[in-house]
């Protein structure tokens, strides 16, 4: 979340019928024109987590369908898939573990449940830049003082996000600066994701996921809460529930993939945030962001060269 922009995926939908079909199917699954909000709406409404989550997923799968239309199937060339937080659902949809309509509905439920788990203003999240995960974990523990403050996202070697009660997170900002953080800033999010305050949302997702078919993925998925590859459907289901309150172990996930021999990463969907993180984690890698028709064609040209 944070990569959403008004207009994302529209050029893909105009250039590729298969990409347009993704947005149509998501609209139908949700019973509303989410595509109209994505392409012509207000950014404030798109940024609401119940909208941003399915919208970002739809854009990712639309980009994937455009690649497939050009003959580039991830099953033919990739070894693993992975996704950051809600992106884990996109990754599971990409490898056939979740159906598109189910993925959209799950992310709508997830967004609403995460928003409703904590009253607005009670929680907060903050990015600590220039501290590693161990240092950030110490900051969070010191800042808690009887409230919740946890390291929520281990994004890269010098960017960790903490989450919890607003007062504790604000204390973490000052403690982090005193411990040498280059910057420490509150994030413009509506709820404290990936901490124990999200337990009510985890309960909702446990029930929602119990009613959905999860198939064996066509490629292993490197999951956030374990930072290792998983293929068993029942384990995927359990880990998606754990992910709501658990840390996003993105840095460790990339290091695990690097250890498994991965040298090239394609970021399929909106923005380039993950590409930047990956380059800071594993410097000897190549990254490619694919979110527009020209990106798809450039990827095809490189593969064919």
C-alpha positions as CSV (number, residue, x, y, z in Angstrom):
1,X,0.0,0.0,0.0
2,X,1.3,3.4,-0.9
3,X,2.0,2.6,-4.6
4,X,-1.6,3.3,-5.7
5,X,-2.1,6.2,-8.2
6,X,-5.2,7.3,-10.1
7,X,-5.0,5.9,-13.6
8,X,-2.8,2.9,-12.7
9,X,-3.3,-0.1,-15.1
10,X,-5.5,1.9,-17.5
11,X,-3.0,1.9,-20.3
12,X,-2.6,-1.9,-19.9
13,X,-6.4,-2.4,-20.1
14,X,-6.5,-0.3,-23.2
15,X,-3.6,-2.1,-24.9
16,X,-4.5,-5.7,-23.8
17,X,-8.0,-7.2,-23.7
18,X,-6.7,-9.8,-21.2
19,X,-5.7,-7.0,-18.8
20,X,-9.1,-5.3,-19.3
21,X,-10.8,-8.6,-18.4
22,X,-9.0,-8.6,-15.1
23,X,-10.5,-5.2,-14.1
24,X,-13.9,-6.4,-15.4
25,X,-13.8,-9.5,-13.3
26,X,-12.7,-7.7,-10.2
27,X,-15.6,-5.2,-10.7
28,X,-18.0,-8.1,-10.9
29,X,-16.6,-9.9,-7.9
30,X,-16.9,-6.8,-5.7
31,X,-20.3,-5.8,-7.2
32,X,-19.0,-2.3,-7.9
33,X,-17.0,-0.4,-10.5
34,X,-13.6,-0.3,-8.7
35,X,-12.0,0.3,-12.1
36,X,-13.8,3.6,-12.4
37,X,-12.4,4.6,-9.0
38,X,-8.9,3.5,-10.0
39,X,-8.9,5.4,-13.3
40,X,-11.1,8.4,-12.6
41,X,-11.7,8.7,-8.9
42,X,-10.2,10.6,-6.0
43,X,-6.9,9.5,-4.6
44,X,-8.3,9.9,-1.0
45,X,-10.9,7.3,-1.8
46,X,-8.6,5.0,-3.6
47,X,-6.2,5.1,-0.7
48,X,-8.8,3.8,1.7
49,X,-7.3,0.4,2.6
50,X,-10.5,-1.5,1.5
51,X,-10.1,0.0,-2.0
52,X,-6.3,0.1,-2.2
53,X,-5.8,-3.6,-1.5
54,X,-8.0,-5.0,-4.3
55,X,-7.0,-2.2,-6.7
56,X,-3.3,-2.8,-6.4
57,X,-3.9,-6.6,-6.8
58,X,-6.0,-6.0,-9.9
59,X,-3.2,-3.8,-11.4
60,X,-0.6,-6.5,-10.7
61,X,-2.6,-9.3,-12.3
62,X,-3.5,-7.0,-15.3
63,X,0.3,-6.5,-15.9
64,X,0.8,-10.2,-15.6
65,X,-1.9,-10.9,-18.2
66,X,-0.3,-8.4,-20.5
67,X,3.0,-10.3,-20.2
68,X,1.3,-13.5,-20.9
69,X,-0.4,-12.0,-24.0
70,X,3.2,-11.3,-25.3
71,X,4.2,-14.9,-24.6
72,X,5.9,-14.4,-21.3
73,X,4.6,-16.8,-18.7
74,X,6.1,-16.7,-15.3
75,X,5.9,-20.5,-15.0
76,X,8.3,-20.8,-17.9
77,X,11.1,-18.6,-16.5
78,X,10.6,-17.8,-12.7
79,X,11.6,-20.0,-9.8
80,X,9.6,-18.3,-7.1
81,X,6.9,-15.6,-6.5
82,X,6.6,-13.3,-3.5
83,X,4.6,-10.3,-2.5
84,X,4.8,-7.6,0.2
85,X,1.9,-7.8,2.6
86,X,-1.3,-7.5,0.4
87,X,1.0,-8.4,-2.6
88,X,1.2,-11.9,-1.2
89,X,-2.4,-12.3,-2.4
90,X,-1.4,-11.0,-5.8
91,X,1.4,-13.5,-6.0
92,X,-0.9,-16.4,-5.0
93,X,-3.4,-15.4,-7.7
94,X,-0.6,-15.2,-10.2
95,X,0.3,-18.8,-9.7
96,X,-3.2,-20.1,-9.5
97,X,-3.4,-20.8,-5.8
98,X,-6.3,-18.3,-5.5
99,X,-8.9,-17.4,-8.2
100,X,-9.1,-13.8,-9.2
101,X,-12.6,-13.2,-7.9
102,X,-11.8,-14.8,-4.6
103,X,-8.6,-12.7,-4.3
104,X,-10.5,-9.5,-4.8
105,X,-13.2,-10.4,-2.3
106,X,-10.6,-11.5,0.3
107,X,-8.7,-8.3,-0.1
108,X,-11.8,-6.2,0.3
109,X,-12.6,-8.2,3.5
110,X,-9.0,-7.9,4.7
111,X,-9.0,-4.1,4.1
112,X,-12.2,-3.6,5.9
113,X,-11.2,-5.8,8.8
114,X,-7.8,-4.2,9.2
115,X,-9.5,-0.7,9.2
116,X,-12.1,-1.7,11.7
117,X,-9.8,-3.6,14.1
118,X,-8.5,-0.3,15.6
119,X,-10.4,3.0,15.9
120,X,-9.0,5.7,13.7
121,X,-6.4,7.7,15.6
122,X,-5.7,5.0,18.2
123,X,-2.9,3.4,16.2
124,X,0.0,4.5,14.0
125,X,2.9,3.3,11.9
126,X,6.3,4.9,11.5
127,X,9.3,4.3,9.2
128,X,12.7,4.2,10.9
129,X,15.5,4.9,8.3
130,X,19.1,4.1,9.0
131,X,18.5,1.4,11.7
132,X,18.6,-2.3,11.1
133,X,15.9,-4.7,12.2
134,X,17.6,-5.6,15.5
135,X,18.0,-1.9,16.4
136,X,14.5,-1.1,15.4
137,X,13.2,-4.0,17.5
138,X,15.0,-2.6,20.5
139,X,13.5,0.8,19.9
140,X,10.0,-0.7,19.7
141,X,10.5,-2.6,22.9
142,X,11.7,0.5,24.7
143,X,8.9,2.7,23.3
144,X,6.1,0.2,24.3
145,X,5.8,1.1,28.0
146,X,2.8,-1.1,28.4
147,X,1.3,-0.3,25.0
148,X,1.8,-2.2,21.7
149,X,4.8,-1.2,19.6
150,X,6.3,-3.8,17.3
151,X,8.6,-4.0,14.3
152,X,6.1,-4.6,11.5
153,X,8.0,-4.4,8.2
154,X,11.6,-5.4,7.8
155,X,11.9,-3.8,4.4
156,X,15.6,-3.5,3.7
157,X,18.9,-3.2,5.7
158,X,18.1,0.5,6.6
159,X,14.3,0.7,6.6
160,X,12.1,-0.8,9.3
161,X,8.5,0.1,10.0
162,X,7.1,0.0,13.5
163,X,3.4,-0.3,14.3
164,X,1.2,-0.1,17.4
165,X,-0.5,2.4,19.7
166,X,0.0,6.0,18.5
167,X,1.6,7.1,21.7
168,X,4.1,4.3,21.7
169,X,4.9,4.8,18.0
170,X,5.5,8.5,18.7
171,X,7.9,7.6,21.5
172,X,9.6,5.3,19.1
173,X,10.3,8.3,16.8
174,X,12.3,10.1,19.5
175,X,14.1,7.0,20.7
176,X,15.1,6.1,17.2
177,X,16.5,9.5,16.5
178,X,18.5,9.3,19.8
179,X,19.9,5.9,18.7
180,X,21.2,7.3,15.4
181,X,18.3,6.9,12.9
182,X,18.8,9.1,9.9
183,X,15.1,9.8,9.7
184,X,12.1,8.7,11.7
185,X,8.6,9.7,10.4
186,X,5.0,8.8,10.9
187,X,3.4,7.1,7.8
188,X,0.1,8.3,6.3
189,X,-1.8,5.1,7.0
190,X,-5.2,4.6,8.5
191,X,-4.4,1.7,10.9
192,X,-1.5,0.0,12.6
193,X,-0.9,-3.0,10.3
194,X,1.2,-6.1,11.1
195,X,1.1,-5.9,14.9
196,X,-0.9,-7.6,17.6
197,X,-3.6,-4.9,17.5
198,X,-4.7,-6.5,14.3
199,X,-5.9,-9.7,16.1
200,X,-9.6,-8.9,15.4
201,X,-8.8,-8.7,11.7
202,X,-6.9,-12.0,11.8
203,X,-10.0,-13.7,13.2
204,X,-12.1,-12.3,10.4
205,X,-9.5,-13.5,7.8
206,X,-9.4,-16.9,9.4
207,X,-13.1,-17.3,8.8
208,X,-13.0,-15.8,5.3
209,X,-10.1,-18.0,4.2
210,X,-11.8,-21.1,5.5
211,X,-14.5,-20.6,2.9
212,X,-12.2,-20.2,-0.1
213,X,-10.5,-22.9,-2.3
214,X,-6.7,-22.6,-2.1
215,X,-4.9,-24.7,-4.7
216,X,-1.3,-25.9,-4.9
217,X,0.6,-23.0,-6.5
218,X,2.3,-23.6,-9.9
219,X,5.5,-22.0,-8.4
220,X,6.6,-21.9,-4.7
221,X,5.7,-18.7,-2.9
222,X,8.2,-17.1,-0.5
223,X,5.9,-16.1,2.3
224,X,6.2,-12.9,4.4
225,X,5.9,-14.4,7.9
226,X,8.4,-17.3,7.3
227,X,10.8,-15.9,4.7
228,X,11.0,-19.2,3.0
229,X,9.2,-21.0,0.1
230,X,5.9,-22.8,0.7
231,X,3.8,-24.9,-1.6
232,X,1.2,-26.7,0.6
233,X,-2.3,-25.2,0.3
234,X,-3.2,-25.7,4.0
235,X,0.0,-24.1,5.1
236,X,-0.6,-21.1,2.8
237,X,-4.0,-20.6,4.4
238,X,-2.7,-20.6,7.9
239,X,0.2,-18.3,7.0
240,X,-2.2,-15.8,5.4
241,X,-4.0,-15.5,8.8
242,X,-0.7,-15.2,10.7
243,X,0.4,-12.5,8.2
244,X,-2.2,-10.1,9.5
245,X,-0.5,-9.7,12.9
246,X,3.0,-10.9,11.9
247,X,6.0,-9.0,10.6
248,X,6.6,-8.7,6.9
249,X,10.0,-10.2,6.7
250,X,10.8,-8.8,3.2
251,X,14.6,-8.4,3.7
252,X,14.9,-12.0,4.9
253,X,12.7,-13.2,2.0
254,X,14.9,-11.6,-0.6
255,X,18.1,-13.0,1.1
256,X,16.4,-16.4,1.1
257,X,15.7,-16.1,-2.6
258,X,19.3,-14.9,-3.2
259,X,20.5,-18.0,-1.3
260,X,18.4,-20.1,-3.6
261,X,20.2,-18.7,-6.6
262,X,17.8,-15.9,-7.7
263,X,19.6,-13.1,-9.5
264,X,16.7,-11.3,-11.4
265,X,13.5,-9.9,-10.0
266,X,10.5,-8.6,-11.9
267,X,8.2,-6.3,-9.9
268,X,4.8,-6.8,-11.6
269,X,2.3,-4.1,-10.9
270,X,2.2,-0.5,-9.7
271,X,5.3,1.4,-8.7
272,X,8.9,0.5,-8.1
273,X,9.2,0.5,-4.3
274,X,10.1,-3.2,-4.1
275,X,12.8,-2.9,-6.8
276,X,14.5,-0.3,-4.7
277,X,14.3,-2.4,-1.5
278,X,15.7,-5.4,-3.4
279,X,18.7,-3.5,-4.7
280,X,19.5,-2.4,-1.2
281,X,19.2,-5.9,0.1
282,X,20.9,-7.9,-2.6
283,X,23.2,-5.5,-4.5
284,X,24.3,-8.0,-7.2
285,X,20.8,-8.4,-8.7
286,X,18.9,-7.0,-11.5
287,X,15.4,-5.7,-11.1
288,X,12.7,-4.7,-13.6
289,X,9.4,-3.0,-12.9
290,X,6.5,-3.8,-15.1
291,X,3.4,-1.6,-14.8
292,X,2.7,-0.1,-18.3
293,X,2.5,-1.5,-21.9
294,X,6.0,-0.1,-22.7
295,X,7.4,-2.1,-19.7
296,X,5.8,-5.2,-21.1
297,X,7.3,-4.7,-24.5
298,X,10.7,-3.9,-23.1
299,X,10.7,-7.1,-21.1
300,X,9.7,-9.1,-24.2
301,X,12.5,-7.5,-26.3
302,X,15.0,-8.4,-23.6
303,X,13.9,-12.0,-23.3
304,X,13.9,-12.4,-27.0
305,X,17.4,-10.8,-27.4
